[in-house]
Amino acid sequence: MTSQPAVLSKPSHPHHLRFHAPYVHLHSVFGGDWFSLKAEAFARFFGTPVFLVAQTAVVLLWIGLNVAGVTKFDVYPFILLNLAFSLQSAYAAPLILLAQTRQADRDKAHMEADAQHREALATASEERQKVAAAQTQQLLDLMKVNTELTQLTKELSQKIEQLTAEMHRQMVPGGPAGEA
């Protein structure tokens, strides 16, 4: 006898991220290529303490070197430093705004997906409650039928006992049942 391979069936529960799948295109703020990923990482880096501390250190070093006279590439009023800040702002502001806008879109999409998920859970719960109520009713009906069958069995057993006693009286003359 040959054994057949086990048939793999689909899981009985759907994929837990099925409501998020339509919004997967929103995961990368700037796209999926190398530049886009680096731009998003850079935009996110602007708000970190590491960036603020590093920028403060560079500015202090810049000003310190120029004030102390170690170098004279940007003397007071630090026009080149101002230009560097303007250039940084020109790139940082749009990147940050774009990141915030896309993050808001992602948050909204996730909120909608979560709402759909909660709705699906509520629907599934209602269906389970209906099935449980139907099964409970079936059990009650079966118990009622079982009780009726038990009563019928008792009545039939009593009738069989009476018929057996009557047959015994008629078949065995002068026996204990016949004397009565």
Backbone bond lengths (Angstrom), bond angles and torsions (degrees), N, CA, C in turn:
res aa  C-N    CA-C-N  psi(-1)  N-CA   C-N-CA  omega(-1)  CA-C   N-CA-C  phi
1 M - - - 1.445 - - 1.524 108.33 -
2 T 1.314 116.67 129.30 1.460 120.14 -179.19 1.508 109.51 -97.62
3 S 1.291 113.84 141.02 1.463 117.45 178.77 1.514 109.05 -93.54
4 Q 1.298 115.25 138.84 1.455 119.92 179.29 1.518 109.17 -88.53
5 P 1.345 116.18 145.91 1.469 117.95 178.83 1.521 110.89 -65.09
6 A 1.296 114.34 148.73 1.468 119.57 179.45 1.519 109.75 -66.01
7 V 1.288 116.44 136.43 1.459 121.50 178.89 1.521 107.83 -85.78
8 L 1.315 114.09 124.60 1.468 118.66 178.26 1.514 108.84 -81.85
9 S 1.277 115.86 123.41 1.459 119.76 179.62 1.511 109.69 -102.38
10 K 1.303 114.52 159.14 1.464 119.52 176.64 1.521 109.05 -67.70
11 P 1.333 116.76 147.66 1.462 117.36 178.89 1.525 110.49 -60.72
12 S 1.316 115.46 148.23 1.461 119.57 -177.27 1.522 112.29 -74.46
13 H 1.312 117.22 -13.18 1.464 120.21 179.22 1.529 108.81 -112.77
14 P 1.311 118.51 141.09 1.463 121.62 -179.72 1.528 111.07 -72.05
15 H 1.306 114.95 163.97 1.469 121.29 -179.43 1.525 110.04 -59.44
16 H 1.331 117.15 134.25 1.462 120.79 -172.68 1.532 113.21 -71.18
17 L 1.325 118.89 -14.94 1.467 120.44 177.75 1.528 111.79 -106.63
18 R 1.333 117.53 19.97 1.466 120.05 -175.26 1.516 112.97 -60.88
19 F 1.321 118.19 -27.62 1.458 120.04 -179.81 1.521 111.87 -81.03
20 H 1.333 116.90 -18.57 1.459 120.69 179.72 1.533 111.93 -89.70
21 A 1.317 117.81 -17.47 1.461 122.15 -176.68 1.539 113.55 -55.13
22 P 1.330 120.11 -41.16 1.468 118.70 -179.72 1.538 113.55 -63.99
23 Y 1.313 117.37 -16.08 1.464 120.47 -175.78 1.518 112.48 -108.20
24 V 1.324 117.61 14.15 1.464 120.49 -176.30 1.530 110.98 -64.13
25 H 1.327 117.95 -27.42 1.464 121.02 179.43 1.529 112.04 -65.23
26 L 1.311 118.45 -16.58 1.464 121.28 -179.37 1.521 113.09 -86.69
27 H 1.324 118.77 -5.72 1.459 120.32 -173.74 1.522 112.38 -63.88
28 S 1.308 118.92 -41.38 1.457 119.63 177.77 1.520 108.53 -95.28
29 V 1.312 116.40 122.27 1.460 121.45 -174.47 1.520 111.93 -63.10
30 F 1.326 117.54 -42.35 1.451 121.21 -172.52 1.520 113.60 -105.81
31 G 1.294 118.54 -0.81 1.457 121.53 -176.14 1.514 109.56 122.37
32 G 1.325 116.15 -169.86 1.450 119.59 -175.80 1.516 115.19 -112.03
33 D 1.321 118.58 -3.00 1.467 118.94 -177.82 1.535 111.50 -81.21
34 W 1.315 116.68 174.71 1.466 122.65 -175.30 1.529 111.56 -58.49
35 F 1.334 117.04 -48.15 1.460 120.50 -177.88 1.522 111.12 -62.77
36 S 1.319 115.89 -41.44 1.461 119.75 -178.91 1.520 111.71 -63.30
37 L 1.308 115.72 -42.44 1.466 119.02 179.70 1.524 110.80 -65.65
38 K 1.335 117.31 -39.97 1.470 120.73 179.03 1.531 110.43 -68.14
39 A 1.338 117.77 -38.07 1.461 121.13 178.67 1.521 110.74 -63.81
40 E 1.330 116.79 -41.85 1.456 119.53 178.37 1.528 110.86 -65.69
41 A 1.328 116.21 -42.67 1.471 119.60 178.81 1.526 110.35 -62.09
42 F 1.322 116.81 -39.97 1.460 120.51 179.07 1.524 111.08 -65.99
43 A 1.336 116.88 -43.14 1.470 120.36 179.62 1.532 110.36 -63.03
44 R 1.303 116.99 -39.10 1.462 120.14 178.54 1.527 111.24 -70.72
45 F 1.331 117.61 -29.42 1.456 122.12 -178.64 1.532 111.93 -68.96
46 F 1.339 117.39 -27.23 1.474 120.85 -177.52 1.528 113.31 -56.82
47 G 1.294 118.61 -33.30 1.460 120.68 -175.11 1.517 114.58 -93.40
48 T 1.313 117.76 9.12 1.462 119.57 -176.33 1.528 111.39 -90.76
49 P 1.321 117.32 154.10 1.472 120.75 175.65 1.525 112.10 -61.55
50 V 1.326 117.49 -32.58 1.472 120.59 178.75 1.525 109.89 -60.46
51 F 1.340 116.91 -44.90 1.465 119.99 179.40 1.528 110.83 -63.51
52 L 1.328 116.90 -45.31 1.472 119.88 -178.26 1.530 111.57 -63.46
53 V 1.302 117.78 -41.70 1.466 120.99 178.99 1.523 109.95 -67.57
54 A 1.326 117.68 -43.54 1.471 121.02 -179.90 1.525 110.58 -64.08
55 Q 1.318 117.69 -43.29 1.460 120.38 179.73 1.525 110.11 -64.78
56 T 1.313 117.42 -41.83 1.469 120.84 178.03 1.514 110.46 -61.69
57 A 1.319 117.91 -41.72 1.469 121.34 178.88 1.520 111.11 -63.97
58 V 1.324 118.01 -42.82 1.469 121.32 179.60 1.534 110.30 -63.98
59 V 1.348 116.19 -43.75 1.469 119.64 -179.59 1.539 110.49 -64.27
60 L 1.335 116.41 -44.26 1.472 119.32 178.70 1.529 111.52 -62.87
61 L 1.331 116.71 -41.11 1.466 120.65 177.47 1.524 110.23 -64.63
62 W 1.307 118.05 -43.74 1.465 124.27 179.02 1.527 110.07 -57.31
63 I 1.339 114.45 -53.42 1.468 119.04 -177.80 1.526 109.87 -66.98
64 G 1.327 116.48 -42.57 1.467 119.99 -179.02 1.506 112.53 -60.12
65 L 1.328 117.85 -45.20 1.470 121.33 -179.82 1.528 111.23 -64.44
66 N 1.318 117.52 -38.18 1.464 120.75 -178.42 1.531 111.97 -76.79
67 V 1.329 118.24 -37.88 1.464 120.91 179.55 1.524 110.44 -71.63
68 A 1.328 117.27 -39.27 1.471 121.22 -178.58 1.517 111.51 -73.18
69 G 1.313 117.81 -14.08 1.453 120.46 178.37 1.511 113.56 86.91
70 V 1.338 118.26 8.01 1.463 120.87 178.08 1.522 108.84 -62.88
71 T 1.302 116.70 -37.15 1.461 122.56 177.01 1.525 108.00 -142.02
72 K 1.314 116.53 157.41 1.468 120.68 -177.10 1.531 111.08 -126.66
73 F 1.371 116.94 31.42 1.465 117.63 -176.86 1.519 112.69 -78.29
74 D 1.337 118.94 -16.05 1.463 121.16 178.47 1.525 108.22 -151.53
75 V 1.318 115.24 82.29 1.461 119.40 -178.09 1.519 110.26 -78.62
76 Y 1.336 115.77 166.17 1.452 122.28 179.74 1.512 109.21 -52.01
77 P 1.267 120.29 130.09 1.459 138.85 20.57 1.529 113.57 -95.86
78 F 1.299 119.33 25.75 1.464 124.69 172.42 1.535 112.49 56.49
79 I 1.313 115.46 56.69 1.467 122.02 -178.99 1.531 110.55 -64.52
80 L 1.319 117.66 -41.25 1.462 120.84 -179.43 1.539 110.94 -65.47
81 L 1.332 116.38 -37.70 1.471 119.91 176.56 1.529 110.10 -63.97
82 N 1.330 116.84 -42.28 1.466 121.18 175.49 1.521 111.27 -59.14
83 L 1.325 116.15 -43.20 1.464 121.16 179.25 1.541 109.61 -63.15
84 A 1.331 117.10 -40.32 1.468 120.96 178.92 1.533 110.32 -63.54
85 F 1.344 116.51 -42.29 1.462 119.41 177.53 1.531 110.80 -64.35
86 S 1.308 118.21 -40.14 1.470 121.41 178.76 1.517 110.80 -63.78
87 L 1.321 116.18 -42.79 1.456 120.17 178.87 1.533 110.55 -64.32
88 Q 1.318 115.85 -42.57 1.461 120.09 177.98 1.527 110.00 -61.60
89 S 1.310 117.71 -43.65 1.469 121.66 179.35 1.521 111.66 -64.15
90 A 1.345 115.91 -38.75 1.461 119.93 -179.14 1.527 111.13 -60.98
91 Y 1.315 117.57 -33.77 1.459 120.51 178.67 1.528 112.92 -91.07
92 A 1.309 115.88 -36.46 1.464 119.69 -174.32 1.531 111.98 -70.13
93 A 1.311 116.76 -45.27 1.467 119.60 -175.59 1.530 112.48 -58.06
94 P 1.336 119.25 -51.81 1.476 117.35 179.34 1.529 113.09 -63.86
95 L 1.333 116.73 -36.88 1.460 119.09 178.95 1.530 110.86 -63.78
96 I 1.310 116.40 -43.74 1.460 120.54 -179.67 1.524 110.80 -66.97
97 L 1.328 117.38 -43.83 1.467 120.37 178.31 1.524 111.49 -62.38
98 L 1.330 116.22 -41.89 1.459 119.72 178.42 1.530 110.31 -64.03
99 A 1.318 116.21 -42.65 1.465 119.98 179.04 1.532 110.54 -63.02
100 Q 1.329 117.10 -41.39 1.471 119.95 179.42 1.528 111.47 -66.19
101 T 1.324 116.74 -41.92 1.460 120.77 179.86 1.519 111.02 -63.01
102 R 1.337 115.41 -47.53 1.460 118.58 -179.90 1.526 111.61 -67.49
103 Q 1.342 117.01 -34.73 1.466 119.87 177.34 1.526 109.98 -64.78
104 A 1.330 116.34 -39.09 1.465 119.81 176.50 1.532 110.26 -62.70
105 D 1.345 116.57 -40.34 1.471 120.12 176.90 1.523 110.95 -62.66
106 R 1.337 115.97 -43.07 1.464 119.30 178.90 1.524 110.73 -64.82
107 D 1.334 116.78 -42.48 1.467 120.16 179.44 1.526 110.81 -61.15
108 K 1.329 116.18 -42.17 1.465 120.22 178.80 1.520 110.29 -64.66
109 A 1.328 117.44 -43.49 1.463 120.97 179.52 1.522 110.83 -63.30
110 H 1.328 117.22 -42.02 1.458 120.40 178.60 1.533 110.80 -66.61
111 M 1.326 116.28 -36.74 1.459 120.05 178.50 1.539 109.96 -64.15
112 E 1.341 116.64 -42.37 1.462 120.43 178.22 1.527 110.75 -65.08
113 A 1.326 116.27 -42.64 1.462 120.19 179.22 1.527 110.54 -64.02
114 D 1.324 116.37 -40.86 1.468 119.77 178.02 1.527 111.00 -63.96
115 A 1.337 116.16 -38.94 1.469 119.54 178.11 1.530 110.57 -63.79
116 Q 1.340 116.56 -41.34 1.464 119.88 177.55 1.529 110.17 -63.58
117 H 1.325 115.77 -39.59 1.460 120.19 179.44 1.533 110.64 -63.80
118 R 1.331 116.24 -45.31 1.471 119.68 178.39 1.523 110.45 -61.82
119 E 1.326 117.00 -39.39 1.467 120.81 178.78 1.530 110.57 -64.72
120 A 1.324 116.64 -41.91 1.463 120.63 178.57 1.530 110.42 -64.67
121 L 1.332 116.64 -39.27 1.464 120.01 177.60 1.532 110.80 -64.17
122 A 1.329 116.35 -41.54 1.463 119.82 179.31 1.529 110.48 -64.62
123 T 1.329 116.74 -41.89 1.468 120.79 178.62 1.524 110.42 -62.95
124 A 1.329 116.09 -44.53 1.466 119.98 179.32 1.525 110.70 -63.54
125 S 1.324 116.79 -37.87 1.462 120.42 178.62 1.529 110.80 -65.29
126 E 1.322 116.33 -42.89 1.464 119.92 177.78 1.531 110.79 -61.62
127 E 1.338 115.69 -41.89 1.464 119.30 179.56 1.530 110.43 -63.76
128 R 1.340 116.71 -41.62 1.466 119.75 178.14 1.520 110.93 -63.21
129 Q 1.336 117.11 -38.00 1.459 120.29 177.99 1.528 111.13 -65.06
130 K 1.336 116.40 -40.54 1.465 119.98 178.18 1.523 110.56 -63.92
131 V 1.333 116.60 -43.74 1.464 120.51 179.18 1.526 109.75 -63.25
132 A 1.334 117.15 -43.15 1.465 120.97 179.18 1.530 110.46 -62.45
133 A 1.326 117.57 -41.71 1.471 120.50 178.92 1.528 110.33 -64.57
134 A 1.337 117.28 -41.42 1.467 120.52 179.06 1.525 110.45 -65.06
135 Q 1.333 116.28 -41.47 1.462 119.56 179.00 1.529 111.04 -66.31
136 T 1.310 116.56 -38.49 1.473 120.24 177.12 1.521 110.15 -62.24
137 Q 1.322 116.65 -43.35 1.459 120.20 178.51 1.526 110.95 -63.75
138 Q 1.348 116.25 -40.13 1.463 119.59 177.10 1.528 111.04 -62.00
139 L 1.323 115.78 -42.22 1.467 119.45 178.34 1.524 111.04 -62.41
140 L 1.335 116.76 -42.98 1.472 119.88 177.97 1.519 110.75 -61.92
141 D 1.338 116.74 -42.45 1.474 120.48 178.46 1.523 110.61 -63.40
142 L 1.326 116.80 -42.33 1.464 120.18 179.25 1.527 111.17 -65.30
143 M 1.339 116.60 -38.48 1.463 119.51 177.42 1.528 110.85 -64.35
144 K 1.328 116.99 -39.01 1.462 121.21 178.43 1.525 110.12 -64.75
145 V 1.334 116.49 -45.19 1.470 120.16 178.37 1.522 109.81 -63.52
146 N 1.337 116.64 -41.30 1.457 120.68 178.66 1.533 110.90 -61.05
147 T 1.320 116.57 -42.79 1.472 120.63 178.23 1.521 110.47 -62.74
148 E 1.319 116.91 -43.60 1.468 121.07 178.78 1.526 110.44 -62.85
149 L 1.347 116.32 -42.94 1.458 119.89 179.55 1.531 111.12 -65.70
150 T 1.322 115.93 -38.52 1.468 119.44 177.56 1.519 110.04 -63.32
151 Q 1.327 117.83 -43.21 1.473 121.90 177.99 1.525 110.18 -63.21
152 L 1.323 117.28 -43.51 1.459 121.51 178.86 1.531 110.70 -63.04
153 T 1.336 115.93 -41.64 1.470 120.54 177.84 1.522 110.41 -61.22
154 K 1.320 116.75 -41.49 1.474 121.01 178.70 1.530 110.42 -62.62
155 E 1.352 115.65 -46.51 1.462 119.43 -179.34 1.522 110.78 -63.03
156 L 1.342 116.79 -42.43 1.458 120.42 -179.84 1.531 110.77 -66.57
157 S 1.317 117.25 -37.09 1.476 121.19 177.92 1.525 109.82 -63.78
158 Q 1.331 117.61 -40.70 1.468 121.07 178.36 1.530 110.62 -65.38
159 K 1.345 116.08 -41.37 1.470 119.47 179.10 1.532 110.45 -66.04
160 I 1.332 116.49 -39.51 1.466 119.99 178.43 1.526 109.48 -62.83
161 E 1.330 115.59 -42.29 1.469 119.68 178.62 1.530 110.04 -61.34
162 Q 1.333 118.44 -44.55 1.468 121.92 179.27 1.523 110.69 -63.42
163 L 1.341 116.18 -44.57 1.468 119.53 -179.73 1.529 111.15 -65.23
164 T 1.306 116.03 -38.17 1.469 120.04 178.61 1.524 109.75 -63.71
165 A 1.331 116.66 -44.62 1.471 120.60 178.97 1.520 110.00 -63.04
166 E 1.316 118.24 -41.91 1.457 121.79 -180.00 1.528 111.12 -65.49
167 M 1.328 116.03 -42.87 1.469 119.47 178.16 1.528 110.50 -64.76
168 H 1.290 115.93 -37.69 1.462 120.45 179.48 1.533 110.08 -64.09
169 R 1.318 116.92 -41.62 1.472 120.62 178.08 1.526 110.87 -62.20
170 Q 1.333 115.69 -39.74 1.459 118.38 -177.32 1.527 111.64 -77.77
171 M 1.253 119.19 -29.06 1.461 122.06 -176.41 1.514 112.76 -87.07
172 V 1.291 117.34 -35.53 1.462 121.01 -177.57 1.510 107.81 -108.55
173 P 1.371 118.18 99.70 1.461 118.73 178.84 1.516 110.64 -76.59
174 G 1.271 116.90 140.27 1.457 123.48 176.44 1.507 113.21 76.96
175 G 1.330 119.16 5.47 1.461 120.77 179.11 1.502 110.34 -79.65
176 P 1.299 116.23 179.55 1.454 120.15 -178.68 1.519 112.70 -56.01
177 A 1.316 116.60 -36.28 1.448 118.02 179.81 1.509 110.96 -76.76
178 G 1.374 116.85 -29.66 1.450 121.15 -178.95 1.511 112.74 -75.87
179 E 1.281 120.48 -21.10 1.456 123.57 -179.04 1.513 111.51 -75.33
180 A 1.203 117.40 -21.68 1.456 119.81 -174.13 1.488 113.99 -72.18
